[in-house]
Amino acid sequence: MIKRYSVLTRSVAGLVIIALLLSACQQKKKGGFTVEGEYKNADKLALMAGPVGYAYLLEVPYGKEQAPVILDSAKLAGNNGRFSLSGTVRAQEVYEVVFGNNALAVPLVNDAADVKINVDLGKKDDFYETSGSEASAQLRDLINFFGRKNFEMEQSMSQLDSLKGASAPDSVLLAATNKKNSAIQELNTYLRQFINTNNNPTLCALALGWSSRSFSKSEFESALNDLVKKFPDHVALRGIKQDYEQQLAQMAQKKDSTWVGRQAPDLALPDPQGRTVSISSFKGKYLLVDFWASWCGPCRAENPNVVQAYSEFKHKNFAILGVSLDKEKDAWLEAIKDDRLSWTHVSDLKYWQSKAVEVFQFQGIPFNILIDPQGKIIAQGLRGDELESKLKEVLN
């Protein structure tokens, strides 16, 4: 679950990576590091993404609301050439070298005083190499492998959802389910092996953050505890553990303060076309009010389950109202399209200052409530198989 001011996602070279607690939690020390770069084919990138006049060294920020911190910049002279960037060391962290208008970005770890990169700006995939920094090279391999396996997992989930929506035969659904489970298992096996064998705590923390999407709760907790024991002085890992324990405590506290059994308060917000849509307009149907955001990684990971539930029950007096805590309309609409969320959506685009937070007083997302046709809340916080099981209970 993503909490306000919690760990968010950021796009790097077309791949979503998690900006962990590294920037916020690491101990600071004096010193600096340099990034010596060689680039080519700036004109090809310019054709796709506009002028590429500078390279920037960015510190990965803690939290989506914080703008990236530009530590240094270098003018790119011509379509091929060299550049040099430098930054202040904050112990070991993740940085990015960004070209042009954030068209391409190279993620780095400052485990060495001098990091070298070689970038082909005319390529979309495998467009850079690093040297002088073992952690940066390992980070590149981690991103590439995770990207492939995560894509296979999401693709298999999407295919299974489509087959369920098309009422495919049981034999076809079984084969698709086995394919999905195999993709998840392959991804988890890789992440588990990486976490258990890699000796860089910064990279292990990154892999751990990714594993939260596919590991079971018990396996994630075991991996987290093992890493804290393995790297007891690593401030970021201790911070992740503390944050996770706080979230568990808050979830337990929320169970004592439930909406279940109460009449749903009304909430009216604009849809993408600016038309006001209210919860009360769905009276007479079972309604799942799903609170989420495009920037919320756990929300996006949960969306396939919601899509599956909608496909299965949308013809049984069931509807969904998606309520987003986004601030940027384009990002909101793009996430709706990419995740195939084909139900009604609303947002006042006010982030955690949204009217939805004021009315329903939730502290984290994803969060949802299930309302019966008379407007009474009959469940909340339904995730994964819990959502499908509850809908089967009330709709069948």
C-alpha positions as CSV (number, residue, x, y, z in Angstrom):
1,M,0.0,0.0,0.0
2,I,1.3,3.5,-0.9
3,K,0.9,6.1,1.8
4,R,1.0,9.8,1.4
5,Y,4.6,10.9,1.1
6,S,5.6,7.3,0.7
7,V,7.8,5.5,-1.9
8,L,6.7,6.2,-5.4
9,T,7.7,5.2,-9.0
10,R,9.6,7.0,-11.7
11,S,10.2,6.2,-15.4
12,V,13.8,5.5,-16.4
13,A,14.4,4.7,-20.1
14,G,10.9,3.4,-20.6
15,L,11.1,1.1,-17.5
16,V,9.4,2.0,-14.2
17,I,11.8,1.7,-11.3
18,I,11.2,2.4,-7.6
19,A,12.7,5.4,-6.0
20,L,13.4,3.8,-2.7
21,L,14.1,5.5,0.6
22,L,17.7,5.9,-0.4
23,S,17.7,9.7,-0.8
24,A,15.8,10.3,2.4
25,C,17.4,7.8,4.7
26,Q,21.1,7.5,3.8
27,Q,23.7,9.1,6.0
28,K,25.5,12.0,4.4
29,K,29.3,12.4,4.2
30,K,31.7,14.8,2.6
31,G,33.2,14.2,-0.8
32,G,32.1,13.9,-4.4
33,F,32.0,11.7,-7.5
34,T,32.2,12.3,-11.2
35,V,30.5,10.9,-14.2
36,E,32.6,10.9,-17.4
37,G,30.4,10.3,-20.4
38,E,30.7,9.6,-24.1
39,Y,27.7,9.9,-26.4
40,K,26.7,9.6,-30.0
41,N,23.7,10.0,-32.3
42,A,22.2,13.0,-30.5
43,D,20.6,14.0,-33.8
44,K,18.6,10.7,-33.8
45,L,17.2,11.3,-30.4
46,A,16.3,14.9,-31.4
47,L,14.2,13.6,-34.2
48,M,12.1,11.6,-31.7
49,A,12.1,13.8,-28.6
50,G,13.3,17.3,-29.6
51,P,16.6,19.1,-29.1
52,V,19.2,17.4,-26.9
53,G,21.4,20.3,-25.8
54,Y,22.4,19.2,-22.3
55,A,23.1,16.2,-20.0
56,Y,21.9,16.5,-16.4
57,L,23.0,14.7,-13.3
58,L,19.9,14.2,-11.1
59,E,19.5,13.1,-7.5
60,V,16.5,10.7,-7.3
61,P,14.0,12.5,-5.1
62,Y,12.1,11.0,-2.1
63,G,8.4,11.3,-3.0
64,K,6.6,12.2,-6.2
65,E,5.9,15.7,-5.0
66,Q,9.5,16.7,-4.8
67,A,11.1,17.9,-8.0
68,P,14.2,16.1,-9.2
69,V,17.3,17.8,-7.8
70,I,19.7,18.9,-10.6
71,L,23.3,18.5,-9.3
72,D,25.1,19.4,-12.4
73,S,24.7,19.9,-16.1
74,A,27.0,19.7,-19.2
75,K,26.4,21.2,-22.7
76,L,26.5,18.6,-25.5
77,A,28.5,19.9,-28.4
78,G,27.5,18.2,-31.6
79,N,25.9,14.9,-32.3
80,N,28.8,13.0,-30.9
81,G,31.1,13.9,-28.0
82,R,32.1,13.8,-24.4
83,F,30.8,15.4,-21.2
84,S,31.6,15.5,-17.5
85,L,29.3,15.8,-14.5
86,S,29.9,15.8,-10.8
87,G,27.9,15.5,-7.6
88,T,28.2,15.5,-3.8
89,V,28.3,12.1,-2.2
90,R,25.4,11.2,0.2
91,A,26.8,7.8,0.9
92,Q,25.6,5.3,-1.7
93,E,22.5,6.3,-3.6
94,V,20.8,6.0,-7.0
95,Y,21.3,8.8,-9.5
96,E,20.2,9.5,-13.1
97,V,22.0,11.1,-16.0
98,V,19.2,12.5,-18.1
99,F,19.5,13.7,-21.7
100,G,17.4,16.5,-23.2
101,N,13.8,16.7,-22.1
102,N,14.0,13.5,-20.0
103,A,13.9,11.5,-23.2
104,L,16.6,9.0,-22.0
105,A,18.0,8.5,-18.6
106,V,20.9,6.3,-17.3
107,P,20.5,5.1,-13.7
108,L,23.7,5.0,-11.7
109,V,25.0,4.1,-8.3
110,N,27.9,6.1,-6.8
111,D,29.8,3.2,-5.4
112,A,32.9,4.6,-7.0
113,A,34.5,8.1,-7.2
114,D,34.6,8.0,-11.0
115,V,31.8,6.4,-13.0
116,K,32.0,6.2,-16.8
117,I,29.1,5.8,-19.2
118,N,28.9,5.2,-23.0
119,V,25.6,6.2,-24.5
120,D,24.0,5.7,-27.9
121,L,21.2,8.3,-28.0
122,G,19.9,6.8,-31.2
123,K,18.8,3.5,-29.5
124,K,15.8,2.8,-27.3
125,D,17.0,-0.5,-25.8
126,D,20.4,-1.4,-24.5
127,F,21.5,2.2,-25.2
128,Y,24.2,2.5,-22.6
129,E,27.1,0.8,-20.9
130,T,28.9,1.7,-17.6
131,S,32.4,1.1,-16.3
132,G,34.2,1.9,-13.1
133,S,31.2,1.2,-11.0
134,E,30.3,-2.4,-10.2
135,A,27.0,-1.5,-8.7
136,S,26.0,0.5,-11.8
137,A,26.7,-2.4,-14.1
138,Q,24.7,-4.7,-11.8
139,L,21.9,-2.2,-11.7
140,R,21.8,-2.2,-15.5
141,D,21.5,-6.0,-15.6
142,L,18.9,-5.9,-12.8
143,I,16.7,-3.4,-14.7
144,N,17.0,-5.2,-18.0
145,F,16.2,-8.7,-16.6
146,F,13.4,-7.4,-14.3
147,G,11.9,-5.4,-17.2
148,R,11.7,-8.5,-19.4
149,K,10.3,-10.8,-16.7
150,N,7.9,-8.2,-15.4
151,F,6.6,-7.6,-18.9
152,E,6.1,-11.4,-19.4
153,M,4.2,-11.5,-16.1
154,E,1.9,-8.6,-16.9
155,Q,1.3,-9.8,-20.4
156,S,0.3,-13.2,-19.1
157,M,-2.1,-11.6,-16.6
158,S,-3.6,-9.4,-19.4
159,Q,-4.1,-12.5,-21.6
160,L,-5.8,-14.4,-18.8
161,D,-8.1,-11.4,-18.1
162,S,-9.1,-11.2,-21.8
163,L,-9.8,-14.9,-21.9
164,K,-12.0,-14.7,-18.9
165,G,-13.8,-11.7,-20.3
166,A,-14.5,-13.7,-23.5
167,S,-15.7,-16.7,-21.5
168,A,-13.1,-19.0,-22.9
169,P,-13.3,-22.8,-22.3
170,D,-11.9,-24.1,-19.0
171,S,-9.1,-25.9,-20.7
172,V,-7.9,-22.6,-22.3
173,L,-8.2,-20.7,-19.0
174,L,-6.2,-23.4,-17.2
175,A,-3.4,-23.2,-19.7
176,A,-3.4,-19.4,-19.4
177,T,-3.4,-19.6,-15.7
178,N,-0.5,-22.0,-15.7
179,K,1.4,-19.6,-18.0
180,K,0.7,-16.7,-15.6
181,N,1.8,-18.7,-12.6
182,S,5.0,-19.7,-14.4
183,A,5.8,-16.1,-15.3
184,I,5.3,-15.0,-11.7
185,Q,7.4,-17.9,-10.4
186,E,10.3,-17.1,-12.8
187,L,10.3,-13.4,-11.8
188,N,10.2,-14.3,-8.1
189,T,13.0,-16.9,-8.5
190,Y,15.2,-14.3,-10.1
191,L,14.4,-11.6,-7.4
192,R,14.9,-14.2,-4.6
193,Q,18.3,-15.3,-6.0
194,F,19.4,-11.7,-6.5
195,I,18.4,-10.6,-3.0
196,N,20.0,-13.7,-1.4
197,T,23.4,-13.5,-3.3
198,N,24.1,-9.8,-4.1
199,N,26.4,-8.0,-1.6
200,N,25.3,-4.5,-2.4
201,P,22.6,-3.3,0.0
202,T,21.5,-0.5,-2.3
203,L,20.7,-2.9,-5.1
204,C,19.2,-5.4,-2.7
205,A,16.9,-2.7,-1.4
206,L,15.8,-1.9,-5.0
207,A,15.1,-5.5,-5.8
208,L,13.2,-5.9,-2.5
209,G,11.0,-3.0,-3.5
210,W,10.1,-4.7,-6.8
211,S,9.5,-8.0,-5.0
212,S,6.6,-6.4,-3.0
213,R,4.5,-6.6,-6.2
214,S,4.8,-10.4,-6.6
215,F,6.1,-11.9,-3.4
216,S,3.6,-13.2,-0.8
217,K,3.4,-11.3,2.4
218,S,5.3,-13.9,4.3
219,E,8.1,-14.2,1.7
220,F,8.5,-10.4,1.5
221,E,8.7,-10.1,5.3
222,S,11.3,-12.9,5.4
223,A,13.4,-11.3,2.7
224,L,13.2,-7.9,4.4
225,N,14.2,-9.4,7.8
226,D,17.1,-11.3,6.2
227,L,18.4,-8.2,4.5
228,V,18.3,-6.2,7.7
229,K,20.3,-8.9,9.5
230,K,22.8,-9.1,6.6
231,F,23.3,-5.3,6.4
232,P,22.5,-4.1,9.9
233,D,24.1,-0.7,9.4
234,H,22.3,0.1,6.2
235,V,20.0,3.0,7.1
236,A,17.7,2.7,4.1
237,L,16.9,-1.0,4.8
238,R,16.2,-0.2,8.4
239,G,14.0,2.7,7.2
240,I,12.1,0.3,4.8
241,K,11.5,-2.1,7.7
242,Q,10.3,0.7,10.0
243,D,8.0,2.0,7.3
244,Y,6.6,-1.4,6.6
245,E,5.9,-2.1,10.3
246,Q,4.2,1.2,10.6
247,Q,1.9,0.4,7.6
248,L,1.0,-3.0,9.2
249,A,0.2,-1.2,12.4
250,Q,-2.0,1.3,10.6
251,M,-3.8,-1.5,8.7
252,A,-4.5,-3.2,11.9
253,Q,-5.8,0.0,13.4
254,K,-8.0,0.6,10.4
255,K,-9.7,-2.8,11.0
256,D,-10.9,-1.4,14.3
257,S,-12.3,1.7,12.6
258,T,-14.3,0.2,9.7
259,W,-16.8,1.6,7.3
260,V,-18.6,-1.7,7.1
261,G,-22.2,-1.5,8.2
262,R,-22.5,2.2,7.7
263,Q,-24.3,4.1,5.0
264,A,-21.9,5.4,2.4
265,P,-21.4,9.2,2.4
266,D,-22.0,10.8,-0.9
267,L,-19.1,12.0,-3.0
268,A,-19.4,13.9,-6.2
269,L,-16.3,14.6,-8.4
270,P,-15.7,15.4,-12.1
271,D,-15.0,12.8,-14.7
272,P,-12.4,13.3,-17.5
273,Q,-15.0,15.3,-19.5
274,G,-15.7,17.6,-16.5
275,R,-19.2,16.1,-15.8
276,T,-20.0,15.6,-12.1
277,V,-20.5,12.0,-11.1
278,S,-21.7,11.0,-7.6
279,I,-21.7,7.8,-5.6
280,S,-25.5,8.2,-5.1
281,S,-26.1,8.0,-8.9
282,F,-25.2,4.3,-8.7
283,K,-27.9,3.5,-6.1
284,G,-29.6,0.3,-7.0
285,K,-26.3,-1.4,-8.0
286,Y,-23.5,-3.0,-6.1
287,L,-20.8,-0.4,-6.4
288,L,-17.0,-0.8,-5.8
289,V,-15.5,2.6,-5.1
290,D,-11.8,2.1,-5.9
291,F,-9.4,4.8,-4.6
292,W,-6.1,4.7,-6.6
293,A,-3.6,6.9,-8.6
294,S,-1.4,6.5,-11.6
295,W,1.7,7.1,-9.5
296,C,0.8,4.4,-7.0
297,G,2.8,1.2,-7.8
298,P,0.7,-1.1,-5.6
299,C,-2.4,0.3,-7.1
300,R,-1.2,-0.4,-10.6
301,A,-0.2,-3.9,-9.5
302,E,-3.7,-4.5,-8.1
303,N,-5.5,-3.2,-11.2
304,P,-5.4,-6.5,-13.1
305,N,-7.4,-8.1,-10.2
306,V,-10.0,-5.3,-10.5
307,V,-10.2,-5.6,-14.2
308,Q,-10.8,-9.3,-13.9
309,A,-13.5,-8.8,-11.3
310,Y,-15.2,-6.2,-13.5
311,S,-15.1,-8.5,-16.6
312,E,-16.7,-11.3,-14.6
313,F,-19.4,-9.4,-12.8
314,K,-20.3,-6.3,-14.8
315,H,-23.4,-7.9,-16.2
316,K,-24.7,-8.8,-12.7
317,N,-25.8,-5.4,-11.4
318,F,-22.2,-4.5,-10.5
319,A,-20.3,-1.3,-11.3
320,I,-17.0,0.4,-10.4
321,L,-16.3,4.0,-9.7
322,G,-12.5,4.8,-9.9
323,V,-11.5,7.7,-7.7
324,S,-8.0,8.9,-8.5
325,L,-5.6,11.0,-6.3
326,D,-3.7,12.1,-9.3
327,K,-2.6,15.7,-9.9
328,E,-1.8,15.5,-13.6
329,K,-4.7,14.7,-15.9
330,D,-2.6,13.3,-18.7
331,A,-0.9,10.8,-16.4
332,W,-4.3,9.8,-15.0
333,L,-5.9,9.2,-18.4
334,E,-2.8,7.4,-19.7
335,A,-2.9,5.0,-16.7
336,I,-6.7,4.3,-17.3
337,K,-5.9,3.5,-21.0
338,D,-2.7,1.4,-20.3
339,D,-4.4,-0.6,-17.5
340,R,-7.6,-1.1,-19.4
341,L,-9.9,0.3,-16.7
342,S,-13.1,0.4,-18.6
343,W,-15.4,1.8,-15.9
344,T,-16.4,5.3,-14.7
345,H,-13.6,7.4,-13.4
346,V,-13.5,10.7,-11.4
347,S,-10.9,12.9,-9.9
348,D,-10.5,16.5,-8.6
349,L,-6.8,16.2,-9.4
350,K,-5.8,17.4,-5.9
351,Y,-3.6,14.6,-4.8
352,W,-3.9,14.0,-1.0
353,Q,-6.0,17.2,-0.7
354,S,-8.7,15.5,-2.7
355,K,-12.3,15.7,-1.4
356,A,-12.3,11.9,-1.4
357,V,-9.6,11.7,1.3
358,E,-11.6,14.2,3.4
359,V,-14.8,12.3,3.1
360,F,-13.5,8.7,3.5
361,Q,-10.5,9.5,5.7
362,F,-8.3,6.8,4.4
363,Q,-4.5,7.0,5.0
364,G,-3.2,4.9,2.1
365,I,-4.0,3.5,-1.4
366,P,-5.0,1.2,-2.9
367,F,-8.2,1.3,-0.9
368,N,-11.8,0.4,-1.8
369,I,-15.3,0.0,-0.4
370,L,-18.1,-2.1,-1.6
371,I,-21.6,-0.6,-1.4
372,D,-24.9,-2.6,-1.7
373,P,-27.9,-1.4,-3.8
374,Q,-29.3,0.4,-0.7
375,G,-26.2,2.5,-0.2
376,K,-24.8,0.5,2.7
377,I,-21.1,-0.4,2.9
378,I,-20.7,-4.2,3.1
379,A,-16.9,-4.5,2.7
380,Q,-13.7,-2.5,2.5
381,G,-10.1,-3.1,1.6
382,L,-10.8,-6.0,-0.8
383,R,-7.6,-7.0,-2.7
384,G,-6.6,-9.9,-4.9
385,D,-8.7,-13.0,-4.4
386,E,-10.7,-11.3,-1.6
387,L,-12.4,-9.1,-4.1
388,E,-13.5,-11.9,-6.4
389,S,-14.7,-14.0,-3.4
390,K,-16.8,-11.3,-1.9
391,L,-18.4,-10.5,-5.2
392,K,-19.2,-14.1,-5.8
393,E,-20.8,-14.2,-2.3
394,V,-23.1,-11.2,-2.9
395,L,-23.8,-11.4,-6.6
396,N,-24.3,-15.2,-7.1
